[in-house]
Amino acid sequence: MFSQVQAIAAAEAGTFLISPFVGRILDWYKAKTGKTYSKEEDPGVESVKKIFDYYKKFGYKTIVMGASFRNIGEITELAGCDYLTISPNLLEELLASDAPVPKKLDASGAASLNIEKKNYLDCESSFRFDFNEDQMAVEKLREGISKFAADAITLKDILRKKIEA
């Protein structure tokens, strides 16, 4: 998942869990801007924070599980998120670190945030318009779907050869 628009639609549909790709979002912004981002201004981290706050403000039960981390700074900035899926090498780095990891995301603080409630489930045109305003999300979703489709063809070929053997 790459955008708040997708996350809102997923929550409205009653999705159990979403997994925003923090590192893949960062990769896109770094490639497009040539900029280096601090952990505090990481676009992937910011995306998860916005989604988390939106869900908590409006009482959605959908679990936010950040994924695809590039560094421990992204992880520590999301302390307090519902779940994080962390690779073994980054877990080792966290274990080796003596730095404190204060809670950064807090569901109780979301209630006071000034966030506009959206409705995409009943208005596909609004969903499409708002989603297409986010170039990164559009490109990364297209790329992801293309990769999954290519992998499905590869898997079919492998299985066909095994069955024919």
Secondary structure, 3 states (H helix, E strand, C coil): CCCHHHHHHHHHCCCCEECCEHHHHHHHHHHHHCCCCCCCCCHHHHHHHHHHHHHHHCCCCCEEEEECCCCHHHHHHCCCCCEECCCHHHHHHHHHCCCCCCCCCCHHHHCCCCCCCCCCCCCHHHHHHHHHCCHHHHHHHHHHHHHHHHHHHHHHHHHHHHHHC
